[in-house]
Amino acid sequence: MRSRYSAFAVGDPAYLLATWHPSTRPSTLDLDPDVRWTGLEVLATSGGALLAAQGTVEFRAHWRAGGRSGAQHERSRFTRADGAWRYLDGVALP
């Protein structure tokens, strides 16, 4: 989760696609260069233990763009594929 946030922060769509589960991965990913990610709060986790196959992370990622600031609040699901954690999908939260 933290590495994917870092990829958003530095504008690395290749890493984001590489860590996305093949069953839900888009063919391309365009990041908005005007968005500056300013912080990550991991609010809750479940699953994801050493031998687990799935896990969830609830987070709030803060951003600034065009003189405004906001946050992306999401509950993301991750699953293990080929021995590595992959982002499966997420649900936006208020």
N, C-alpha and C positions, 0 to 999 in steps of 0.2 A: 504494500500500500504506500509506504513512504517513498519507495523508489519511483512509483508511478507519479506521485505528487511532484517529486523532483524533476521528472521528465516534462511534466506540464510547465513547471517553473522555468526550465531552461529551453523550452520549445523543441523537444525531441520526439516528434510523432513516430519515428521508426521504433524507438524503444516501447512506446505505448502500444503500437500494433504488435510488436513481438511478445509482449506480456499479456495480450488479450487472448482469450480462449478462441480457438478456430471456429467453433460453432456460432459465435456471436460477433466475431471480429468484422468490422467494416473493411471494405477493400482499400479505402484511403481515409486519411484523417487530416483535416485542415485546422490548425490552431490559430487563434486570433493573436497576432503579434502585439496588439495594443493592450492585451490583458496582462497585468503583472500580478503573479501569485505571491501573496505576502505572508502566508502562514497556514499551518495545518494543525488541527486539533483532532486527535483520535478520541472519540467519545465513548465507544464501546466495541468490544470484540466478542465473538463466540466461535467455537470450533478452532480450526487452524493449528491444532497441536502437531507435534512432530510426525505422527503417523496418520493424522486425519486426512480425509480426502476433500473436505470442504470447510469453509469458514466464512464469516461475515465481519465486516468492519463498518461501523457508523462513524462518519467523520464530518468535519466542517472545514472547508478550504476557503481561505479569505483571498480576495482579489481587489485590484484597483484598475480602473480603465476610464479614460475620458473625464477625469476629475471626480468620478464616483467610486464608491467602494461597496462591496457586498460579500456574500459567502455562498458557496455551494454546499448544501447539507444533504448528505446521501447515505444510504445503507447499501453497501456493495457486497456482492457475493463473489467469492473466489473458489476455484477448484484446482486440484492438482492434475496436471497433464504432463506426461512424459517426465515425471519427477520434479516438476517445477510448478509454482503457484501461478495461475492465470486468472485475470479478471474475467468474470463470466457476465455479470450485468449489475445494474444498480437501480435503486428507486430513490427519486428525489423526495426529500422530507421538508416540511415547512420550517 
